[in-house]
Amino acid sequence: MKRMLLLIATIAGTLASTVLTAAELPEHWFGSDEQSQIQIRYDDVDHLLQQAVLMSGPPSRKKSSASSATVNTRLKNNFNVLTINAGNKLYFEEFRKKPELKAAVTEIRKSLETIPASIRLNQLNKKEQLAYWLNLYNLVVIDEINQIYPRKNLKDYVLAPDGLLARKTMQIEGVALSLDDVQHAVLKVNFPDQPLVLYGLYQGYIGSPSIRKHAYTGENVMRALKLNAFDFINSNRGTYPDRNNFRVAGFYQRNAEYFPDFQTDLRDHIKGFLQDSEQLQLEQAVALVTDIEDWTVTDIYGSSRSYGTAAHINSAAILDIRNMPATASSWLGKVEDVGLHSSDQLQRMRELRINHINRGGVVTVSDLPADAAKTPVTTKP
């Protein structure tokens, strides 16, 4: 046991040492000009996300239908019925089928990487800087997952020592940078006491914060992060009331640096966004238990395998993508195309369609400015 603990500590120390420090980064990545009126435009990012992101329904504790075996097979897909439909989905399926769209993601990502060489970041206000880093972070995640899709379970891919978060995937002003570097060496330094930043860090799997349908901007970034927080905390992938304890996402444990007194600070944070009907359960919970995990890629259906039915061996039908819709949202209209999809895929598509339709409801959240004073805001997601 001692040897195992020593090994874990050694690995943790090795990983920590690979993350850059602020002192190793360009000085102008820190500080800001709060009077600055300079704005970065993200028209290309915005267009991409509008086409590729399917908004989920409002936060819900509803379970998905369980998987079932199809005709002529005992095999069935394995997924978490509590979380499979939670969070926004990304149309990874279309990127895989159309290399030109996949290449466009790479080009947009590369364009974002050149921005700090064009303008000193400390000439921007803090919200503009935050929007920039979050857009870059999310585009890198999408671009990198495109290279390995349709891998279904992303746990090892994300957390490995040379995985998605730790690998030096960016080159910015001559600095080799990882996603962990962006989070811990840049964002944590520039926004040291702001856990809302976490909700902008889309990591490609259901148990991480959602990718949004629009790019972050200096004007919308704080409000968008609060909406992401509200959605995450009130869905099963973020929290779940359970008898004497209150279950929460493992994502919080992996980002415990934002909650120094973990149980107390995280409980207070969740309380600020949790729906009123569950506040009492949170208050009475003996402890927060960080055991909610769903490492399933946030695609629409592509990583859900099809087993055993003759309807899925028509190569001509599968290769005919001329009828594929332009956007993830319009794609939901094809849920009755049984010649191309398994029963599990059809069920999931129907559930996503219902959730998407229900998205039209209005939710009320608290628009928290930097000083944390609450100003109620009613908005359509």
ChimeraX attribute file (.defattr): number of C-alpha atoms within 10 A of each C-alpha:
attribute: neighborCount
match mode: 1-to-1
recipient: residues
	/A:1	6
	/A:2	7
	/A:3	8
	/A:4	9
	/A:5	10
	/A:6	11
	/A:7	12
	/A:8	12
	/A:9	12
	/A:10	12
	/A:11	13
	/A:12	12
	/A:13	11
	/A:14	12
	/A:15	14
	/A:16	12
	/A:17	10
	/A:18	15
	/A:19	20
	/A:20	18
	/A:21	13
	/A:22	19
	/A:23	8
	/A:24	9
	/A:25	19
	/A:26	15
	/A:27	12
	/A:28	13
	/A:29	18
	/A:30	18
	/A:31	16
	/A:32	19
	/A:33	13
	/A:34	13
	/A:35	9
	/A:36	13
	/A:37	10
	/A:38	13
	/A:39	15
	/A:40	13
	/A:41	13
	/A:42	18
	/A:43	10
	/A:44	14
	/A:45	20
	/A:46	18
	/A:47	13
	/A:48	20
	/A:49	20
	/A:50	18
	/A:51	18
	/A:52	22
	/A:53	24
	/A:54	27
	/A:55	25
	/A:56	22
	/A:57	23
	/A:58	21
	/A:59	20
	/A:60	16
	/A:61	15
	/A:62	13
	/A:63	14
	/A:64	18
	/A:65	14
	/A:66	15
	/A:67	18
	/A:68	13
	/A:69	16
	/A:70	16
	/A:71	12
	/A:72	10
	/A:73	10
	/A:74	10
	/A:75	15
	/A:76	17
	/A:77	15
	/A:78	11
	/A:79	15
	/A:80	17
	/A:81	15
	/A:82	20
	/A:83	23
	/A:84	22
	/A:85	26
	/A:86	31
	/A:87	29
	/A:88	22
	/A:89	27
	/A:90	26
	/A:91	21
	/A:92	25
	/A:93	18
	/A:94	20
	/A:95	21
	/A:96	17
	/A:97	12
	/A:98	11
	/A:99	11
	/A:100	11
	/A:101	14
	/A:102	18
	/A:103	14
	/A:104	15
	/A:105	22
	/A:106	18
	/A:107	13
	/A:108	18
	/A:109	22
	/A:110	17
	/A:111	12
	/A:112	20
	/A:113	18
	/A:114	13
	/A:115	15
	/A:116	16
	/A:117	11
	/A:118	8
	/A:119	12
	/A:120	15
	/A:121	22
	/A:122	19
	/A:123	20
	/A:124	23
	/A:125	19
	/A:126	20
	/A:127	18
	/A:128	25
	/A:129	23
	/A:130	23
	/A:131	22
	/A:132	25
	/A:133	21
	/A:134	24
	/A:135	24
	/A:136	22
	/A:137	24
	/A:138	21
	/A:139	23
	/A:140	26
	/A:141	21
	/A:142	21
	/A:143	20
	/A:144	16
	/A:145	20
	/A:146	19
	/A:147	12
	/A:148	12
	/A:149	17
	/A:150	17
	/A:151	15
	/A:152	17
	/A:153	15
	/A:154	22
	/A:155	16
	/A:156	12
	/A:157	16
	/A:158	20
	/A:159	12
	/A:160	13
	/A:161	16
	/A:162	13
	/A:163	16
	/A:164	24
	/A:165	21
	/A:166	20
	/A:167	19
	/A:168	18
	/A:169	16
	/A:170	19
	/A:171	13
	/A:172	17
	/A:173	15
	/A:174	10
	/A:175	12
	/A:176	14
	/A:177	20
	/A:178	24
	/A:179	24
	/A:180	20
	/A:181	22
	/A:182	21
	/A:183	21
	/A:184	19
	/A:185	20
	/A:186	20
	/A:187	22
	/A:188	19
	/A:189	15
	/A:190	19
	/A:191	14
	/A:192	13
	/A:193	12
	/A:194	14
	/A:195	19
	/A:196	19
	/A:197	21
	/A:198	21
	/A:199	21
	/A:200	27
	/A:201	21
	/A:202	22
	/A:203	25
	/A:204	25
	/A:205	23
	/A:206	25
	/A:207	26
	/A:208	26
	/A:209	25
	/A:210	28
	/A:211	28
	/A:212	26
	/A:213	21
	/A:214	19
	/A:215	24
	/A:216	27
	/A:217	22
	/A:218	19
	/A:219	12
	/A:220	14
	/A:221	20
	/A:222	22
	/A:223	18
	/A:224	21
	/A:225	24
	/A:226	20
	/A:227	24
	/A:228	22
	/A:229	27
	/A:230	24
	/A:231	29
	/A:232	25
	/A:233	24
	/A:234	21
	/A:235	22
	/A:236	28
	/A:237	31
	/A:238	29
	/A:239	23
	/A:240	24
	/A:241	17
	/A:242	12
	/A:243	11
	/A:244	13
	/A:245	17
	/A:246	21
	/A:247	22
	/A:248	24
	/A:249	23
	/A:250	20
	/A:251	19
	/A:252	19
	/A:253	16
	/A:254	10
	/A:255	13
	/A:256	16
	/A:257	15
	/A:258	20
	/A:259	19
	/A:260	10
	/A:261	11
	/A:262	16
	/A:263	13
	/A:264	12
	/A:265	14
	/A:266	19
	/A:267	19
	/A:268	14
	/A:269	15
	/A:270	20
	/A:271	17
	/A:272	17
	/A:273	19
	/A:274	20
	/A:275	15
	/A:276	10
	/A:277	8
	/A:278	13
	/A:279	15
	/A:280	10
	/A:281	17
	/A:282	23
	/A:283	14
	/A:284	12
	/A:285	17
	/A:286	12
	/A:287	15
	/A:288	21
	/A:289	18
	/A:290	17
	/A:291	15
	/A:292	19
	/A:293	20
	/A:294	25
	/A:295	21
	/A:296	21
	/A:297	27
	/A:298	30
	/A:299	23
	/A:300	23
	/A:301	21
	/A:302	20
	/A:303	19
	/A:304	21
	/A:305	15
	/A:306	20
	/A:307	19
	/A:308	16
	/A:309	15
	/A:310	10
	/A:311	14
	/A:312	16
	/A:313	12
	/A:314	11
	/A:315	10
	/A:316	8
	/A:317	12
	/A:318	12
	/A:319	9
	/A:320	9
	/A:321	12
	/A:322	6
	/A:323	8
	/A:324	12
	/A:325	15
	/A:326	11
	/A:327	17
	/A:328	23
	/A:329	20
	/A:330	13
	/A:331	17
	/A:332	18
	/A:333	13
	/A:334	16
	/A:335	18
	/A:336	13
	/A:337	10
	/A:338	13
	/A:339	14
	/A:340	18
	/A:341	23
	/A:342	22
	/A:343	17
	/A:344	22
	/A:345	22
	/A:346	18
	/A:347	18
	/A:348	22
	/A:349	22
	/A:350	17
	/A:351	17
	/A:352	26
	/A:353	22
	/A:354	14
	/A:355	19
	/A:356	18
	/A:357	15
	/A:358	13
	/A:359	17
	/A:360	12
	/A:361	11
	/A:362	12
	/A:363	16
	/A:364	14
	/A:365	22
	/A:366	18
	/A:367	19
	/A:368	18
	/A:369	11
	/A:370	9
	/A:371	6
	/A:372	10
	/A:373	10
	/A:374	13
	/A:375	10
	/A:376	11
	/A:377	12
	/A:378	11
	/A:379	12
	/A:380	10
	/A:381	19
